[in-house]
Amino acid sequence: MRYRTRVTAPAAALFGTAAALTVGGGAHAAPGGPGEPGEPGAPGTETLGDPVYPNLGNTGYRVHEYHLDFAYDATTRLVDATATLKLRTTQALTRFSLDCLGLDIRTVRVNGREAVFEQVEEKLRITPDRPLPKGVAATVRVAYSADPRRIPQPLTGWVVTLDGFAVAGQPNLAHTVFPCNDHPQDKADFTFRVTAPAGLKGVASGRLVCTENLADGRTATTYRSASPMATELVQISVGDYVIKERQGPHGLPLRDVVPTARAEALEPALALTPGHVEWLEARLGAYPFEMYGILPCNSDDPAAFDFTGLETQTLTIYKPNYLLQAEPKIGSHMMHELVHTYFGNLVSPATWADLWLNEGHADYYGLLYRYERGWADGLGLLSLEARMKATYALGDQWRKDSGPVAAPPSAARLFDGQRYLGGVLVLFALRELVGEDVFHAIERAFLDRYRNSVATTQNYIDVASEVSGQDLSGFLRDWLYGTVTPRMPNHPDWTVTPPKSSLAAGRAAARSHDNSATL
């Protein structure tokens, strides 16, 4: 998980009102309004109405597929790129927008015809040569170049390495790497073609489709995702890599992309993955994607990126030196990142206020893995119950400083510990109430129902009520949205420490977002 955030500057103007978010792969546009058959159309609105990042996303269309073609020049360290989007309109459009920042746009074509475009703040506004009717397919091709070094971390999705780059777009930075509808609500299929100079390799999320040896010594590799992906989960990287392949449970292909000079030192950590997958499959079901692997990013610069691990789909990126530690130091967090394959990638948050579904689950199973092996956590505790008792005591303070678990007060507070351990506390309370067997049934039912889509907090509450056979809406809403910590089932002796004055301002200034309890 990425443990940092960025507050996007407000747009100077937004067109219309925020469209209502839908879940389960539905269209983005609100019903009715501009673009009904026979009407001339209107500009799409430049927001999906996210409560944390209101400037992300755009309406009027849904993207079905991205084809990203990246060519890296090792001399200039620039990327020459083309992003081709296949979309379908949900209203008649005279103009539409993509999220885009820090990219040098050369041309934009819609259905093969050159289109007028302008870059305004974090939007690329596109006016096709003729309006797009409602319900039609369209192809948008954007040619551009990018300098990964232009915008410093943590304000960019580019990760500059010793010999190339990698990508870390979560939560709101994929559009600094490629023009897109940058919100998990609009999942799409992805194809990547990555061209690298001699001596370097290009890799990406998904399965390798083909390799081309070009006349000038460069190599182009094409990867394709087998499942839809949120823009923030894309991984593209170029570097001096060795590809290490091994088998996981049931023949699952495992592919690690490792800096050549670090391969031997990192092997003990990489060899842990098959056992991690086996442990998690026993709890959450079969691994849901075509492969899994780890990308230890080739940089020791502490400012290269400000997270420990990030669950880019099928290829998790890490700080390399973190993985050089012994298994008791890293196994819990490696499990945290693997859990995101299910909670975050397979089922993505419908809004960023639903982040606890990702982080609470990742910490829950990551901590279980730790305690089962007898490894003490950062507080020296050896059981989930002991850690939850300590966390429970902080409940009211965290709600005061960071908002309720499912209601972060701002982007600056999004990745606070409340979304991590606070989320674990909610899951622990639910398990205490319904019992372990019913809890596991809820988890699997939720993943099955919303696989390859997005889900809200309310969706989780509804599944929990349905599977348990009792109305849990009041219980879970108190835990997720209440300003006071509820009583813990089965633990009447647990007490909450009265909160002191808010610590939010000081903590926000520190910009520390390594808040997973598995670290």
C-alpha positions in Angstrom: 0.0 0.0 0.0 1.1 3.5 -0.7 1.5 5.3 2.6 1.3 8.9 1.5 -1.1 11.2 -0.1 -1.3 14.4 -2.1 -3.9 17.1 -1.9 -4.9 18.1 -5.5 -5.3 21.8 -6.1 -9.0 22.6 -6.8 -9.9 23.0 -10.4 -10.7 26.5 -11.5 -14.0 25.4 -13.0 -16.0 22.2 -13.1 -18.8 21.7 -15.6 -22.1 20.8 -14.0 -22.6 18.9 -10.8 -20.9 15.7 -9.7 -22.4 12.6 -11.1 -23.6 9.9 -8.7 -21.1 7.1 -8.3 -22.4 3.6 -9.1 -20.9 0.3 -8.2 -20.5 -3.1 -9.8 -19.3 -1.8 -13.2 -22.2 0.4 -13.9 -22.0 3.5 -16.1 -20.8 6.8 -14.5 -23.2 9.3 -16.0 -26.3 10.1 -14.0 -29.5 9.1 -15.8 -31.2 11.6 -18.0 -29.7 15.0 -18.6 -27.6 16.2 -21.5 -27.1 13.7 -24.3 -30.4 12.0 -24.6 -31.1 10.7 -28.1 -31.8 13.6 -30.5 -30.0 16.2 -28.4 -26.9 18.0 -29.6 -24.8 17.0 -26.6 -22.8 18.8 -23.9 -19.4 18.7 -22.3 -18.9 15.9 -19.9 -18.4 16.9 -16.3 -14.9 16.9 -15.0 -15.5 15.0 -11.7 -16.8 11.7 -10.5 -17.7 13.3 -7.2 -15.3 11.4 -5.0 -15.6 12.6 -1.4 -11.8 12.6 -0.9 -10.5 13.5 -4.3 -13.3 15.5 -5.9 -11.2 16.5 -8.9 -10.5 13.0 -10.0 -12.4 11.3 -12.9 -14.7 12.5 -15.6 -18.2 11.6 -16.8 -19.8 11.1 -20.2 -18.0 7.9 -21.1 -16.6 4.7 -19.8 -13.1 3.4 -20.8 -13.0 -0.3 -21.8 -9.4 -0.6 -22.8 -6.1 1.2 -22.6 -3.1 0.5 -24.9 0.0 2.2 -23.5 3.1 2.3 -25.8 6.2 3.5 -23.9 9.7 3.9 -25.4 12.5 4.8 -23.0 15.6 6.7 -24.0 18.5 5.9 -21.6 20.5 8.9 -22.8 17.9 11.6 -22.4 16.0 9.6 -19.7 12.8 10.7 -21.4 9.8 8.5 -22.3 8.1 8.8 -25.7 4.5 7.5 -25.3 1.2 6.9 -26.9 -2.0 6.2 -24.9 -4.9 4.8 -26.9 -8.2 4.6 -25.1 -11.2 2.6 -26.3 -14.3 4.0 -24.7 -18.1 4.1 -25.0 -20.1 7.3 -24.4 -22.8 7.4 -21.8 -24.1 10.8 -23.1 -23.8 12.8 -26.2 -20.6 14.8 -25.9 -19.4 18.0 -27.5 -16.3 17.8 -25.4 -14.8 15.4 -22.8 -11.8 15.3 -20.5 -9.1 13.0 -19.3 -7.1 13.4 -16.1 -3.6 14.6 -17.1 -0.7 16.4 -15.4 3.0 17.1 -16.3 2.8 15.4 -19.8 3.9 17.1 -23.0 0.9 16.4 -25.3 1.7 16.5 -29.0 -1.4 15.3 -30.7 -4.9 14.0 -29.9 -7.0 12.1 -32.3 -10.6 10.9 -31.9 -11.7 8.1 -34.2 -8.7 8.9 -36.4 -9.5 12.6 -36.7 -7.4 15.3 -35.2 -9.1 16.9 -32.2 -8.7 20.3 -30.5 -7.3 19.9 -27.0 -6.1 22.1 -24.1 -4.4 21.3 -20.8 -6.1 23.1 -17.9 -4.8 22.3 -14.4 -5.0 18.5 -14.1 -7.4 18.0 -17.1 -6.8 17.3 -20.8 -9.9 18.8 -22.5 -10.7 17.2 -25.8 -13.1 18.6 -28.4 -13.6 16.2 -31.3 -14.2 17.6 -34.8 -17.8 16.4 -34.5 -19.9 15.6 -31.4 -20.0 12.0 -30.2 -23.5 10.6 -29.9 -24.6 8.7 -26.8 -23.9 5.0 -26.6 -21.2 4.9 -29.3 -17.7 3.4 -29.3 -14.8 5.8 -29.8 -11.0 5.5 -29.9 -8.9 8.3 -28.5 -5.2 8.4 -29.2 -2.9 10.8 -27.3 0.7 11.1 -28.4 3.0 12.7 -25.8 6.4 12.7 -24.1 7.3 12.7 -20.4 10.2 13.4 -18.2 9.9 11.2 -15.1 12.2 13.7 -13.2 10.0 16.7 -13.9 7.8 16.6 -10.9 9.4 15.6 -7.6 8.1 12.9 -5.3 5.6 12.6 -3.7 3.7 14.6 -6.3 4.2 12.2 -9.2 3.5 8.6 -10.2 6.9 8.2 -11.8 9.6 6.5 -9.7 13.1 7.4 -11.0 15.6 4.6 -10.6 19.3 4.2 -11.2 18.7 2.7 -14.7 15.2 3.7 -15.7 11.8 4.1 -14.0 8.9 2.4 -12.4 5.3 3.6 -11.7 3.4 4.1 -8.4 0.1 5.9 -9.2 -1.8 5.4 -6.0 -4.1 7.0 -5.0 -4.3 10.0 -7.4 -1.2 10.0 -9.6 -1.6 7.7 -12.5 -2.6 10.7 -14.7 1.0 12.0 -14.2 2.1 8.9 -16.2 -0.6 8.6 -18.8 -3.8 10.4 -19.7 -6.7 8.5 -18.2 -10.0 8.5 -16.3 -8.1 8.3 -13.0 -10.5 6.8 -10.6 -11.0 3.1 -9.5 -14.6 3.4 -10.5 -13.6 3.1 -14.2 -11.7 -0.1 -14.4 -10.5 -1.2 -17.8 -8.4 -3.8 -19.7 -4.8 -2.9 -20.3 -2.2 -3.7 -22.9 1.4 -2.4 -22.6 4.1 -2.2 -25.1 7.4 -1.2 -23.5 10.5 -0.5 -25.6 13.9 -0.5 -23.9 17.4 0.2 -25.1 20.0 -2.6 -25.3 21.0 -3.8 -21.9 17.7 -2.9 -20.3 14.3 -4.7 -20.0 10.8 -3.3 -20.1 8.1 -5.0 -18.0 4.5 -4.3 -17.0 1.5 -5.6 -15.2 -0.1 -8.8 -16.7 1.3 -11.6 -18.8 4.0 -11.4 -21.4 2.4 -11.6 -24.9 5.4 -11.2 -27.2 9.0 -9.9 -27.5 10.3 -8.0 -30.5 13.9 -7.5 -31.2 14.1 -4.2 -33.1 16.7 -3.3 -35.8 18.4 -0.7 -33.6 19.2 -3.1 -30.8 16.2 -2.1 -28.7 13.7 -4.7 -27.4 9.9 -4.2 -27.3 7.9 -6.3 -24.9 4.1 -6.5 -24.9 2.1 -7.4 -21.8 -1.7 -7.7 -21.4 -3.9 -7.9 -18.3 -6.3 -10.8 -18.1 -8.6 -8.9 -15.8 -9.8 -5.3 -15.6 -7.5 -2.9 -13.7 -7.9 0.4 -11.9 -5.5 3.1 -13.3 -3.8 3.5 -9.9 -2.7 -0.2 -10.0 -0.8 0.0 -13.3 2.9 -1.0 -13.2 5.4 -0.2 -16.0 9.1 -0.3 -15.5 12.4 -0.2 -17.4 15.7 -1.2 -15.9 18.6 -3.6 -15.8 16.5 -6.6 -14.7 16.6 -10.3 -14.4 13.3 -12.1 -14.6 13.0 -14.9 -12.1 10.2 -17.4 -12.6 8.9 -20.0 -10.2 5.7 -21.9 -9.5 3.2 -21.1 -6.8 0.3 -23.3 -5.5 -1.7 -25.2 -8.2 0.9 -24.2 -10.8 0.4 -20.4 -10.4 3.1 -18.6 -12.4 5.2 -16.4 -10.2 7.4 -13.7 -11.9 9.8 -11.5 -10.0 11.5 -8.6 -11.7 14.7 -8.0 -9.9 17.6 -5.6 -10.4 20.4 -7.8 -11.8 23.0 -6.6 -9.2 20.6 -7.3 -6.3 19.2 -10.6 -7.5 21.3 -12.9 -5.2 20.8 -10.8 -2.1 17.0 -10.6 -2.6 16.4 -14.3 -3.4 15.6 -15.3 0.3 12.7 -12.8 0.4 11.4 -13.6 -3.1 11.4 -17.3 -2.2 8.8 -16.7 0.5 6.0 -15.9 -2.0 4.8 -19.5 -2.7 4.2 -20.1 1.0 2.5 -16.7 1.4 0.1 -17.5 -1.5 -0.8 -20.9 -0.1 -1.5 -19.5 3.4 -3.8 -16.8 2.0 -5.6 -19.0 -0.5 -6.7 -21.2 2.5 -8.5 -18.2 3.9 -9.7 -16.1 0.9 -9.9 -18.6 -1.9 -7.9 -19.1 -5.1 -5.5 -16.4 -6.1 -7.6 -14.3 -8.6 -5.2 -13.2 -11.3 -3.0 -14.7 -14.0 0.3 -14.4 -12.0 2.0 -12.7 -9.1 5.4 -11.3 -8.5 7.6 -8.7 -6.8 9.5 -5.8 -8.3 12.2 -4.5 -5.9 12.7 -1.0 -7.3 16.4 -0.2 -8.2 16.9 2.8 -6.0 18.4 3.5 -2.6 17.4 7.2 -2.7 15.1 7.8 0.3 13.3 10.4 -1.8 12.7 8.1 -4.8 9.4 7.1 -3.4 7.8 7.4 0.1 6.2 4.0 0.6 7.5 0.6 1.5 5.4 -1.5 -0.8 2.6 -0.9 -3.3 0.2 -3.5 -4.7 0.5 -2.6 -8.4 -1.6 -5.4 -10.1 0.3 -8.7 -10.5 3.6 -7.0 -9.7 4.1 -5.5 -6.3 6.8 -2.8 -6.0 9.0 -2.6 -2.9 11.9 -0.6 -1.5 14.7 -3.1 -2.2 16.6 -2.7 1.1 13.4 -3.5 3.0 13.4 -7.0 1.5 17.0 -7.7 2.7 15.8 -8.2 6.2 15.1 -11.6 7.9 11.7 -13.1 7.4 10.2 -12.1 10.8 10.8 -8.5 9.8 9.2 -8.6 6.4 6.8 -11.6 6.2 3.9 -9.8 7.8 4.1 -6.8 5.4 4.7 -9.0 2.4 1.4 -10.7 3.4 -0.2 -7.3 3.7 0.7 -6.5 0.1 -0.4 -9.9 -1.2 -3.8 -9.4 0.6 -4.3 -6.3 -1.6 -4.6 -8.6 -4.6 -8.0 -9.5 -3.2 -9.0 -6.3 -1.3 -8.0 -3.4 -3.5 -7.2 -5.1 -6.8 -9.8 -7.8 -7.3 -12.4 -5.6 -5.5 -11.5 -2.0 -5.6 -12.9 0.9 -3.5 -15.8 2.6 -5.2 -14.6 5.9 -3.6 -11.4 6.7 -1.7 -13.5 7.0 1.5 -13.9 3.3 1.2 -10.1 2.8 1.6 -10.5 1.0 4.9 -11.7 -2.0 2.9 -8.3 -2.3 1.4 -6.1 -1.4 4.3 -8.1 -2.8 7.2 -8.2 -6.2 5.5 -4.5 -6.1 4.5 -3.4 -5.4 8.0 -5.9 -7.9 9.5 -4.5 -10.9 7.6 -0.9 -9.5 7.7 -1.1 -9.4 11.5 -2.8 -12.9 11.7 0.1 -14.3 9.7 2.6 -12.6 12.0 1.0 -13.8 15.2 0.6 -17.4 14.0 4.3 -17.6 13.6 5.0 -16.1 17.0 6.6 -12.9 15.7 6.1 -10.0 18.1 4.7 -6.8 16.5 6.0 -3.3 16.8 4.5 -3.0 20.3 6.0 -6.3 21.4 2.6 -8.0 21.4 2.1 -11.6 20.3 -1.6 -11.9 19.6 -4.3 -10.1 17.6 -6.5 -9.9 20.7 -3.7 -8.1 22.6 -3.1 -5.7 19.7 -6.9 -5.0 19.4 -7.2 -4.2 23.1 -4.4 -1.6 22.8 -6.0 -0.2 19.6 -9.4 -0.1 21.2 -8.1 2.2 23.9 -7.0 4.7 21.2 -10.4 4.5 19.4 -11.9 7.9 20.4 -8.6 9.7 20.0 -8.2 8.4 16.4 -11.8 9.3 15.6 -11.1 12.8 16.8 -7.8 13.1 14.9 -8.5 11.2 11.7 -12.3 10.9 11.5 -14.3 7.7 11.6 -12.8 4.6 9.9 -14.9 5.0 6.7 -15.1 8.8 6.7 -11.7 10.4 6.3 -12.0 14.1 6.8 -9.6 15.0 4.0 -7.0 13.7 1.5 -4.3 14.7 4.0 -5.8 12.3 6.6 -6.7 9.5 4.2 -3.7 7.2 4.9 -3.8 7.7 8.7 -3.6 4.6 11.0 -7.4 4.8 11.3 -7.8 3.3 7.9 -5.3 0.5 8.8 -5.5 -0.6 12.4 -8.8 1.2 12.8 -10.1 -1.0 10.0 -8.7 -4.1 11.7 -10.6 -3.2 14.8 -13.9 -3.1 12.9 -13.2 -6.5 11.4 -12.2 -7.9 14.8 -15.5 -6.6 16.3 -17.5 -8.2 13.5 -15.7 -11.5 14.0 -16.4 -11.4 17.7 -20.1 -10.7 17.1 -20.8 -13.3 14.4 -18.1 -15.9 15.1 -15.1 -17.0 13.0 -17.0 -19.3 10.5 -19.6 -16.7 9.6 -16.9 -14.0 9.4 -14.9 -16.0 6.8 -18.2 -16.7 4.9 -18.8 -13.0 4.7 -15.3 -12.3 3.4 -15.6 -14.8 0.6 -19.1 -13.8 -0.3 -18.0 -10.2 -0.6 -15.0 -11.0 -2.8 -17.2 -13.3 -5.0 -19.9 -10.7 -5.5 -17.7 -7.8 -6.4 -14.8 -9.5 -8.1 -13.3 -7.4 -11.0 -15.4 -4.5 -9.9 -15.7 -1.9 -7.2 -17.6 -1.9 -3.9 -18.7 0.6 -1.2 -18.6 0.3 2.5 -22.4 -0.1 2.3 -21.9 -3.1 0.0 -19.8 -4.8 2.6 -22.4 -4.1 5.3 -25.1 -5.5 3.1 -23.2 -8.7 2.4 -22.4 -9.1 6.1 -26.1 -8.8 7.0 -27.1 -11.2 4.3 -24.6 -13.9 5.1 -25.0 -13.7 8.9 -28.8 -13.7 8.7 -29.1 -10.7 10.9 -29.3 -6.9 10.2 -25.8 -5.7 11.0 -26.3 -2.2 9.5 -26.6 -0.4 12.8 -23.7 -2.4 14.4 -21.3 -1.8 11.5 -22.3 1.8 10.8 -21.6 2.7 14.4 -18.1 1.1 14.1 -17.4 2.7 10.7 -19.0 6.1 10.9 -19.5 6.8 14.6 -17.6 9.5 16.4 -17.5 7.4 19.6 -16.0 3.9 19.8 -18.7 1.3 20.4 -18.5 -1.4 23.0 -16.4 -4.4 21.9 -18.5 -7.7 21.8 -17.2 -10.3 24.2 -14.9 -7.9 26.0 -16.9 -5.8 28.4 -13.7 -5.0 30.3 -12.1 -3.1 27.4 -12.0 0.6 27.9 -11.4 3.6 25.7 -9.0 6.3 26.9 -10.6 9.8 26.8 -9.2 11.8 23.9 -6.9 14.7 24.4 -6.8 17.8 22.2 -6.6 16.9 18.5 -3.1 15.9 17.2 -4.1 16.1 13.6 -2.3 19.3 12.6 1.1 18.1 13.9 0.8 14.7 12.4 -0.3 16.0 9.0 2.8 18.3 8.9 5.0 15.3 9.5 3.8 13.7 6.3 4.4 10.2 7.6 2.2 7.6 6.0 3.9 4.3 6.8 1.0 3.5 9.1 0.5 -0.2 8.5 0.9 -2.3 11.7 2.6 -5.0 9.6 5.7 -2.9 9.2 
